[in-house]
């Protein structure tokens, strides 16, 4: 087994009942040693089996990972990257800015 620039490459044994053990450094790097960690498995038509690390999302945070919310997050990132943001030093300035926005409608 060797660590290559593109990530881990090596062999693992398939034990009884289909169990495989991932190397410790790989589990740690991908946070698969955390409680509830899972692996997504995809069997491709070309015979390749893909495994992807999948950490569970707490139920009270699931809304953040919906496509709608992630789309909005990307929109915000675009605004920030383009410099279309206003920074307020305190709550009063922020609230005043909101009042100004309401007045412009």
Buried (B, 14 or more C-beta within 10 A) or exposed (E): EEEEEEEBEEEEEEEEEEEEEBEEEBBEBBEBEEEEBEEEEEEEEEEEEEEEBBEEEEEEEEEEEEEEEEEEEEEEEEEEEEEEEEEEEEEEEEEEEEEEEEEEE
